[in-house]
Amino acid sequence: MKALVLGAGGQLGSDLARLVPGAVAMTREQLSVTDAAGVRAALERHRPDVVFNCAAYNPVDRAETEPERALSVNSDGAFNAAAACRTLGMALVHYSTNFVFDGRLDRPYLESDAVGPLGAYARSKAEGERRVLAEHPAALVIRTAALFGSTGSRAKGGSFPDRIVRAAREGKPLTVVADQKVNPTYTPDLAEASIALAASGMVGLVHVVAEGCCGWDDFARAVLTECGVDWPVESVSTSASAGVAPRPLNGCLGSERVQPLRHWGEGLRDWATKSRRGA
Ligand SMILES: NC(=O)c1ccc[n+]([C@@H]2O[C@H](COP(=O)([O-])OP(=O)(O)OC[C@H]3O[C@@H](n4cnc5c(N)ncnc54)[C@H](OP(=O)(O)O)[C@@H]3O)[C@@H](O)[C@H]2O)c1
C-alpha cells in the first residue's frame, strides 16, 4: 500500500506515518489541507493508493471563539482531501469524532444513529464527515474517541495520560470529570486498524474505538496506577468543570460493522511501557 499521511505531525498521523512502510508523511508545515491546489498537487506528485487525512483542528473549547478556523480545517480541509482523492482515483481514510453525537442515548452510539453536534468543534467535524462522503462516496470515515499516543503529541505537552502523570508528579491537585464517558483509544492500535480497513476496501462510516467505556476520572486513575504514581484524583461533574464548549456526556461508541480494538487498559499498559523507556 502506497500511502500519504496528511497531518502527519499529530498523535495519530505520526503513528500512521511510522507504521505504513514507505508512507509519505506531510505535516501542517509541509502542506495545509486548507490549500486545495496544494493538496491536489501533492497527490499528483506522490500518487499514493490511499490518503490518510489526520489533519484536524482539535481544541474543543477554543473552537467556540474561532469557529471559522475549526470549519476551515475540519470541513473545508476535509473536503479538499476528498475532492482531490476522488478526482485522482485514490482511496481516502478520514477521521471524525464521537463528539458528533449529543450524548443523550443510554447506550453506545452506532454508525446508524443520527448526529447531533453540541458545539462549534463538533459541528465542524460533523460537517467535514458529511462533505467527505458526499464528495467521495468510496471514502472511509472512521469515527473515534479520546485518542492518546506517545509520539506526535509531545509538542503540545503530551496526550491526556502525559499531562495527568506530569501534574501528579508536580503535586498539583487533580480534578477530572466523571460524567463524560469515552472509549480511550490508543493511537498505534487505531493506526493498525486503519491500515487493515483501508486494505480491506471498506467504505462509508465506521466506528473504531478501544473496547471499554469509562469516565475521564477512571481513565486518569488507571494512568496513575499504571505509572506507579500514588496521587488522588477528585471526580467532578461536567457542570463543575472549566470547559466552555458543550460536550456529550455519553461519548461511548459501538459498531455495527467491526469489532472493537483491544481494551483501553491494554493500550494504556503499552503506552506506560513506552513512556518509561522514553520511546
Ligand atoms: N484527539 C482526540 O481525542 C480525538 C478524538 C476523536 C477524534 N479525533 C480525530 O482523530 C484525528 C486525529 O486526531 P489527533 O489526536 O491525532 O490530532 P492532533 O494530535 O491534534 O493532530 C492533528 C494534526 O493536524 C495538524 N493540522 C492542523 N491544521 C492543519 C492544516 N490546516 N493542515 C494540515 N495539518 C493540520 C496539526 O498540526 P498543529 O499541531 O501544528 O496544529 C496536528 O499535527 C482527527 O481527525 C481528530 O479530529 C481525535
The ligand as an SDF file (V2000), in Angstrom:
LIG
                    3D

 48 52  0  0  0  0  0  0  0  0999 V2000
   -7.5970   13.6370   19.9840 N   0  0  0  0  0  0  0  0  0  0  0  0
   -8.7560   13.0700   20.2520 C   0  0  0  0  0  0  0  0  0  0  0  0
   -9.0740   12.7780   21.4140 O   0  0  0  0  0  0  0  0  0  0  0  0
   -9.7050   12.7380   19.1350 C   0  0  0  0  0  0  0  0  0  0  0  0
  -10.9590   12.1910   19.4570 C   0  0  0  0  0  0  0  0  0  0  0  0
  -11.8370   11.8620   18.4120 C   0  0  0  0  0  0  0  0  0  0  0  0
  -11.4670   12.0700   17.1030 C   0  0  0  0  0  0  0  0  0  0  0  0
  -10.2530   12.6270   16.8270 N   0  0  0  0  0  0  0  0  0  0  0  0
   -9.9140   12.8430   15.4320 C   0  0  0  0  0  0  0  0  0  0  0  0
   -8.8750   11.9430   15.0740 O   0  0  0  0  0  0  0  0  0  0  0  0
   -7.9980   12.5660   14.1260 C   0  0  0  0  0  0  0  0  0  0  0  0
   -6.5770   12.5470   14.6420 C   0  0  0  0  0  0  0  0  0  0  0  0
   -6.5300   13.2540   15.8810 O   0  0  0  0  0  0  0  0  0  0  0  0
   -5.1750   13.5120   16.6760 P   0  0  0  0  0  0  0  0  0  0  0  0
   -5.4600   13.3410   18.1400 O   0  0  0  0  0  0  0  0  0  0  0  0
   -4.0510   12.7560   16.0610 O   0  0  0  0  0  0  0  0  0  0  0  0
   -4.9920   15.0660   16.4030 O   0  0  0  0  0  0  0  0  0  0  0  0
   -3.7150   16.0010   16.6760 P   0  0  0  0  0  0  0  0  0  0  0  0
   -2.7050   15.2890   17.5140 O   0  0  0  0  0  0  0  0  0  0  0  0
   -4.2500   17.3110   17.1280 O   0  0  0  0  0  0  0  0  0  0  0  0
   -3.1170   16.1290   15.2150 O   0  0  0  0  0  0  0  0  0  0  0  0
   -3.7310   16.8850   14.2340 C   0  0  0  0  0  0  0  0  0  0  0  0
   -2.6380   17.3520   13.3130 C   0  0  0  0  0  0  0  0  0  0  0  0
   -3.2290   18.1200   12.2710 O   0  0  0  0  0  0  0  0  0  0  0  0
   -2.3920   19.2360   12.0720 C   0  0  0  0  0  0  0  0  0  0  0  0
   -3.1110   20.3110   11.3950 N   0  0  0  0  0  0  0  0  0  0  0  0
   -3.8440   21.3130   11.9340 C   0  0  0  0  0  0  0  0  0  0  0  0
   -4.2970   22.1250   10.9670 N   0  0  0  0  0  0  0  0  0  0  0  0
   -3.8320   21.6040    9.7940 C   0  0  0  0  0  0  0  0  0  0  0  0
   -3.9380   22.0100    8.4380 C   0  0  0  0  0  0  0  0  0  0  0  0
   -4.6140   23.1070    8.0930 N   0  0  0  0  0  0  0  0  0  0  0  0
   -3.3220   21.2430    7.5010 N   0  0  0  0  0  0  0  0  0  0  0  0
   -2.6240   20.1450    7.8270 C   0  0  0  0  0  0  0  0  0  0  0  0
   -2.4670   19.7300    9.0990 N   0  0  0  0  0  0  0  0  0  0  0  0
   -3.0770   20.4530   10.0660 C   0  0  0  0  0  0  0  0  0  0  0  0
   -1.9270   19.6290   13.4460 C   0  0  0  0  0  0  0  0  0  0  0  0
   -0.7970   20.4620   13.3600 O   0  0  0  0  0  0  0  0  0  0  0  0
   -0.5150   21.5490   14.5120 P   0  0  0  0  0  0  0  0  0  0  0  0
   -0.3580   20.7660   15.7760 O   0  0  0  0  0  0  0  0  0  0  0  0
    0.7220   22.2170   14.0500 O   0  0  0  0  0  0  0  0  0  0  0  0
   -1.7280   22.4350   14.5310 O   0  0  0  0  0  0  0  0  0  0  0  0
   -1.6060   18.2600   14.0270 C   0  0  0  0  0  0  0  0  0  0  0  0
   -0.3110   17.8450   13.7080 O   0  0  0  0  0  0  0  0  0  0  0  0
   -8.5680   13.9720   13.9010 C   0  0  0  0  0  0  0  0  0  0  0  0
   -9.4490   13.9570   12.8050 O   0  0  0  0  0  0  0  0  0  0  0  0
   -9.3600   14.2250   15.1690 C   0  0  0  0  0  0  0  0  0  0  0  0
  -10.3850   15.1820   14.9930 O   0  0  0  0  0  0  0  0  0  0  0  0
   -9.3630   12.9550   17.8150 C   0  0  0  0  0  0  0  0  0  0  0  0
  1  2  1  0
  2  3  2  0
  2  4  1  0
  4  5  1  0
  4 48  2  0
  5  6  2  0
  6  7  1  0
  7  8  2  0
  8  9  1  0
  8 48  1  0
  9 10  1  0
  9 46  1  0
 10 11  1  0
 11 12  1  0
 11 44  1  0
 12 13  1  0
 13 14  1  0
 14 15  2  0
 14 16  1  0
 14 17  1  0
 17 18  1  0
 18 19  2  0
 18 20  1  0
 18 21  1  0
 21 22  1  0
 22 23  1  0
 23 24  1  0
 23 42  1  0
 24 25  1  0
 25 26  1  0
 25 36  1  0
 26 27  1  0
 26 35  1  0
 27 28  2  0
 28 29  1  0
 29 30  1  0
 29 35  2  0
 30 31  1  0
 30 32  2  0
 32 33  1  0
 33 34  2  0
 34 35  1  0
 36 37  1  0
 36 42  1  0
 37 38  1  0
 38 39  2  0
 38 40  1  0
 38 41  1  0
 42 43  1  0
 44 45  1  0
 44 46  1  0
 46 47  1  0
M  CHG  2   8   1  16  -1
M  END
$$$$
